[in-house]
Amino acid sequence: MTFESFQKIVDSIPTLKEIKLQGIGEPFLNPDIFRMIDYAKQLGIKVNIYTNASLFGDDELLQRLCNSHIDLLRISLDAGTEGTYERIRKGANYDKVINNIRRITYNNRTIGCIELWTLLMDSNYLELPHIIDIAFHSDIRTINLQLILNTFSYKKEIRNIIECQQFSFSEKLISNILKSMEYAKSNFIDLKLAYSKAYSTNNKCHWSFDKAFISVEGNVVPCCTIADPEVINFGNALFQSFESIWYGEKYISFRQRILNNELIKPCMHCYSEVHKKIISKLDKAIIEK
């Protein structure tokens, strides 16, 4: 997305409170990213960003980040050892990323909060203690564990690859998470379970009522889980007023389907009974612990 497109969209939503500058990809590849951040901050808008931290060996980029006044920076770290990390993130360099994380935290002057974000998989959950050690030595005090992974089951070209990365529920998994929580606590680190994308008929998805995902082309779609205007598209914020889209017939109809539990296929994964059972068992184990 260009800065001009970003500015046009932001200016069309005067009630905007918070932006997550994130799509499916690395946001700091965008040459206009810091202009976008500066513009949003000038308007008093909270700015959150996720990054894989692979680019910050560049001193100029590092300094711009550390002086950007971002409110929340979450760094994706999906393993605690070189072999596992580089198997999960093809083409990445583990040592460079770990060094970049430490460079960010050491040089930070204005970022409000820096956290790690780890996607839990069969291939990495035994490495949680290593990830905790990395956080500790990088002066990061929060690690988010995402338990639920969107498989993009409605997009067959990537579904099978992603499904292979999911974790299988086991007592060993629960035991490891509980032990890791105790280890994190002893190091003054908050290891949190992120229950995103785990909705139910009694806990309906809130996205279409208070948030929107806007693609680089300006298309407005329900959320970051779908993130695809070819699946569903409510309108284009570069050619229509956002207000007309937000209160438009398509959006209203979609919200009504959420309320009536008449979900479109891409939404069904977030309401998975399997996910609810996993979360319920984890919650129970944590409470008993």
VEXDREN-2710 file (C-alpha; in Angstrom, 1 decimal):
% VEXDREN-2710
k/r/px/py/pz
1/MET/0.0/0.0/0.0
2/THR/1.3/3.5/-0.8
3/PHE/1.4/6.3/1.7
4/GLU/-1.2/8.2/-0.4
5/SER/-3.6/5.3/-0.2
6/PHE/-3.0/4.9/3.5
7/GLN/-3.6/8.6/4.2
8/LYS/-6.8/8.6/2.1
9/ILE/-8.2/5.7/4.1
10/VAL/-7.2/7.0/7.5
11/ASP/-8.6/10.4/6.7
12/SER/-11.9/8.8/5.8
13/ILE/-12.3/7.2/9.3
14/PRO/-12.4/10.1/11.8
15/THR/-13.3/7.8/14.7
16/LEU/-10.3/5.5/14.2
17/LYS/-8.6/4.6/17.4
18/GLU/-6.0/1.9/16.6
19/ILE/-4.2/0.5/13.5
20/LYS/-2.4/-2.8/13.2
21/LEU/-0.1/-2.2/10.2
22/GLN/0.0/-5.9/9.2
23/GLY/-1.1/-8.1/6.4
24/ILE/0.1/-11.5/5.3
25/GLY/3.8/-10.6/5.1
26/GLU/6.6/-8.5/6.6
27/PRO/5.4/-4.9/7.0
28/PHE/8.9/-3.3/7.2
29/LEU/9.4/-4.3/3.5
30/ASN/7.1/-1.4/2.7
31/PRO/9.2/1.7/1.9
32/ASP/6.4/4.0/3.2
33/ILE/5.9/2.2/6.5
34/PHE/7.5/4.9/8.6
35/ARG/5.5/7.7/6.9
36/MET/2.4/5.7/7.7
37/ILE/3.4/5.3/11.3
38/ASP/4.3/9.0/11.7
39/TYR/1.0/10.1/10.1
40/ALA/-1.1/7.8/12.4
41/LYS/0.8/9.0/15.5
42/GLN/0.2/12.6/14.6
43/LEU/-3.5/11.9/14.6
44/GLY/-3.3/10.3/18.0
45/ILE/-3.9/6.8/16.6
46/LYS/-2.4/3.8/18.4
47/VAL/-0.1/1.8/16.1
48/ASN/0.6/-1.9/16.5
49/ILE/3.0/-3.9/14.3
50/TYR/4.2/-7.5/14.0
51/THR/7.6/-8.3/12.5
52/ASN/9.8/-11.3/11.9
53/ALA/12.8/-9.1/12.8
54/SER/14.9/-10.3/9.9
55/LEU/15.6/-6.8/8.4
56/PHE/17.0/-4.9/11.4
57/GLY/20.7/-5.7/10.7
58/ASP/20.3/-2.5/8.7
59/ASP/21.4/0.3/11.1
60/GLU/19.3/3.0/9.5
61/LEU/16.1/0.8/9.6
62/LEU/16.9/-0.1/13.2
63/GLN/17.2/3.5/14.3
64/ARG/14.0/4.5/12.5
65/LEU/12.2/1.7/14.2
66/CYS/13.6/2.5/17.7
67/ASN/12.5/6.2/17.3
68/SER/9.1/5.5/15.7
69/HIS/6.9/5.8/18.8
70/ILE/5.1/2.5/17.9
71/ASP/2.8/1.6/20.8
72/LEU/3.2/-2.2/20.4
73/LEU/5.8/-4.2/18.5
74/ARG/5.3/-8.0/18.5
75/ILE/8.2/-10.1/17.2
76/SER/7.4/-13.5/15.7
77/LEU/9.7/-16.1/17.1
78/ASP/8.6/-19.7/16.3
79/ALA/11.5/-21.6/17.8
80/GLY/14.3/-21.4/20.3
81/THR/17.0/-23.3/18.4
82/GLU/18.6/-22.7/15.0
83/GLY/17.6/-26.0/13.4
84/THR/14.0/-25.8/14.3
85/TYR/13.7/-22.1/13.5
86/GLU/15.2/-22.4/10.1
87/ARG/13.1/-25.4/9.2
88/ILE/9.9/-23.5/10.1
89/ARG/10.9/-20.2/8.5
90/LYS/12.5/-21.1/5.2
91/GLY/15.3/-18.7/4.1
92/ALA/15.6/-17.0/7.5
93/ASN/18.8/-16.9/9.5
94/TYR/18.3/-17.7/13.2
95/ASP/21.5/-16.0/14.5
96/LYS/20.8/-12.8/12.6
97/VAL/17.2/-12.7/13.9
98/ILE/18.2/-13.3/17.5
99/ASN/20.9/-10.6/17.2
100/ASN/18.3/-8.2/15.7
101/ILE/15.9/-8.8/18.5
102/ARG/18.6/-7.8/21.0
103/ARG/19.6/-4.8/18.9
104/ILE/16.0/-3.6/18.9
105/THR/15.5/-3.9/22.6
106/TYR/19.0/-2.4/23.4
107/ASN/18.5/0.6/21.1
108/ASN/14.8/1.2/21.8
109/ARG/14.0/4.7/22.8
110/THR/10.3/5.2/22.0
111/ILE/8.5/1.9/21.4
112/GLY/5.8/1.5/24.1
113/CYS/6.0/-2.3/24.4
114/ILE/7.9/-5.1/22.8
115/GLU/6.6/-8.7/23.0
116/LEU/7.4/-12.1/21.4
117/TRP/4.7/-14.0/19.6
118/THR/5.1/-17.8/19.2
119/LEU/2.9/-20.1/17.2
120/LEU/2.7/-23.4/19.0
121/MET/3.4/-26.5/16.8
122/ASP/4.4/-30.1/17.4
123/SER/7.8/-29.1/16.1
124/ASN/8.5/-26.3/18.6
125/TYR/6.6/-26.6/21.8
126/LEU/9.5/-28.4/23.6
127/GLU/11.6/-25.4/22.9
128/LEU/9.5/-23.0/25.1
129/PRO/12.3/-22.8/27.7
130/HIS/14.8/-21.7/25.1
131/ILE/12.3/-19.0/23.9
132/ILE/11.9/-17.9/27.5
133/ASP/15.7/-17.6/27.8
134/ILE/15.9/-15.5/24.6
135/ALA/13.2/-13.2/26.0
136/PHE/15.0/-12.9/29.3
137/HIS/18.4/-12.0/27.7
138/SER/16.6/-9.6/25.3
139/ASP/14.9/-7.8/28.2
140/ILE/11.4/-8.8/26.8
141/ARG/8.8/-9.5/29.5
142/THR/5.9/-10.9/27.6
143/ILE/5.6/-14.0/25.3
144/ASN/2.3/-14.8/23.6
145/LEU/1.6/-18.4/22.7
146/GLN/-0.9/-18.7/19.9
147/LEU/-2.7/-22.0/20.2
148/ILE/-5.0/-21.8/17.2
149/LEU/-3.7/-21.6/13.7
150/ASN/-5.9/-20.7/10.8
151/THR/-5.5/-23.4/8.3
152/PHE/-7.0/-21.4/5.4
153/SER/-9.0/-24.5/4.7
154/TYR/-10.9/-22.6/2.0
155/LYS/-7.7/-22.0/0.1
156/LYS/-6.5/-25.4/-1.0
157/GLU/-3.2/-24.2/-2.4
158/ILE/-1.8/-23.6/1.1
159/ARG/-4.1/-25.6/3.3
160/ASN/-2.1/-28.8/3.3
161/ILE/1.2/-27.2/4.1
162/ILE/-0.2/-25.2/7.0
163/GLU/-2.2/-28.2/8.5
164/CYS/1.1/-30.1/8.7
165/GLN/2.4/-27.5/11.1
166/GLN/-0.4/-27.6/13.7
167/PHE/0.1/-29.2/17.1
168/SER/-1.7/-32.3/18.3
169/PHE/-3.3/-32.1/21.7
170/SER/-1.6/-34.3/24.4
171/GLU/-1.0/-34.4/28.1
172/LYS/2.7/-33.9/27.3
173/LEU/1.8/-30.6/25.6
174/ILE/-0.2/-29.4/28.6
175/SER/2.6/-30.5/31.0
176/ASN/5.2/-28.6/29.0
177/ILE/3.1/-25.4/28.8
178/LEU/2.5/-25.5/32.6
179/LYS/6.2/-26.1/33.3
180/SER/7.2/-23.4/30.9
181/MET/4.8/-20.9/32.6
182/GLU/6.5/-21.6/36.0
183/TYR/9.9/-21.2/34.4
184/ALA/8.8/-17.9/32.8
185/LYS/7.4/-16.7/36.0
186/SER/10.7/-17.4/37.8
187/ASN/12.3/-15.2/35.2
188/PHE/9.7/-12.4/35.6
189/ILE/8.3/-13.1/32.2
190/ASP/4.6/-13.4/31.5
191/LEU/3.9/-16.4/29.2
192/LYS/0.4/-15.9/28.0
193/LEU/-2.0/-18.1/26.0
194/ALA/-3.4/-16.2/23.1
195/TYR/-7.0/-17.4/22.5
196/SER/-7.5/-15.7/19.2
197/LYS/-9.7/-17.2/16.6
198/ALA/-11.6/-19.4/19.1
199/TYR/-15.2/-18.3/19.0
200/SER/-18.4/-20.2/19.7
201/THR/-22.1/-19.7/19.4
202/ASN/-22.0/-18.2/22.9
203/ASN/-18.9/-16.2/22.2
204/LYS/-19.5/-14.7/18.8
205/CYS/-16.8/-13.2/16.6
206/HIS/-16.6/-9.4/17.3
207/TRP/-14.5/-8.5/14.3
208/SER/-17.3/-7.3/11.9
209/PHE/-18.7/-5.1/14.7
210/ASP/-15.6/-3.1/15.8
211/LYS/-12.8/-3.8/13.3
212/ALA/-12.1/-4.2/9.6
213/PHE/-9.2/-5.6/7.5
214/ILE/-8.3/-3.4/4.6
215/SER/-6.1/-4.9/1.9
216/VAL/-3.3/-3.2/0.1
217/GLU/-5.7/-2.5/-2.8
218/GLY/-8.2/-0.9/-0.4
219/ASN/-10.7/-3.8/-0.3
220/VAL/-12.6/-4.1/3.0
221/VAL/-12.9/-7.7/4.3
222/PRO/-14.2/-9.0/7.6
223/CYS/-10.9/-9.8/9.4
224/CYS/-7.2/-10.8/9.2
225/THR/-8.1/-14.5/9.3
226/ILE/-9.9/-14.2/5.9
227/ALA/-7.8/-11.4/4.6
228/ASP/-8.8/-12.2/1.1
229/PRO/-11.2/-10.0/-1.0
230/GLU/-11.7/-13.0/-3.4
231/VAL/-13.5/-14.8/-0.5
232/ILE/-15.7/-11.8/0.5
233/ASN/-15.5/-8.1/-0.2
234/PHE/-17.6/-5.4/1.3
235/GLY/-16.3/-2.6/-0.9
236/ASN/-13.2/-0.5/-1.7
237/ALA/-12.2/2.3/0.7
238/LEU/-10.2/4.0/-2.0
239/PHE/-13.2/4.5/-4.2
240/GLN/-16.1/4.6/-1.7
241/SER/-16.4/6.3/1.7
242/PHE/-15.6/3.9/4.5
243/GLU/-18.8/4.9/6.2
244/SER/-20.9/3.8/3.2
245/ILE/-19.1/0.4/3.3
246/TRP/-19.3/0.0/7.1
247/TYR/-23.1/0.7/7.1
248/GLY/-23.7/-1.0/3.7
249/GLU/-26.0/-3.8/3.0
250/LYS/-23.2/-6.4/2.6
251/TYR/-21.7/-5.6/5.9
252/ILE/-25.0/-5.6/7.7
253/SER/-26.0/-8.9/6.2
254/PHE/-22.7/-10.4/7.2
255/ARG/-23.1/-9.2/10.8
256/GLN/-26.6/-10.7/10.9
257/ARG/-25.2/-14.1/9.8
258/ILE/-22.7/-13.9/12.7
259/LEU/-25.5/-13.2/15.1
260/ASN/-27.7/-16.0/13.7
261/ASN/-24.8/-18.5/13.7
262/GLU/-25.1/-18.9/9.9
263/LEU/-21.4/-18.7/9.2
264/ILE/-19.8/-18.7/5.8
265/LYS/-17.3/-21.5/5.3
266/PRO/-14.0/-19.5/6.1
267/CYS/-15.5/-18.5/9.4
268/MET/-16.2/-22.0/10.6
269/HIS/-12.6/-22.8/11.5
270/CYS/-12.7/-20.1/14.2
271/TYR/-15.7/-21.8/15.8
272/SER/-14.1/-25.3/15.8
273/GLU/-15.2/-27.6/18.6
274/VAL/-11.7/-29.1/18.7
275/HIS/-10.3/-25.7/19.5
276/LYS/-12.8/-25.1/22.3
277/LYS/-11.9/-28.5/23.9
278/ILE/-8.2/-27.8/23.8
279/ILE/-8.7/-24.4/25.4
280/SER/-11.1/-25.8/28.0
281/LYS/-8.6/-28.5/29.0
282/LEU/-5.7/-26.0/29.1
283/ASP/-7.7/-23.6/31.2
284/LYS/-8.7/-26.4/33.6
285/ALA/-5.1/-27.6/33.9
286/ILE/-3.9/-24.0/34.6
287/ILE/-6.5/-23.5/37.3
288/GLU/-5.7/-26.8/39.0
289/LYS/-2.0/-26.0/38.8
END
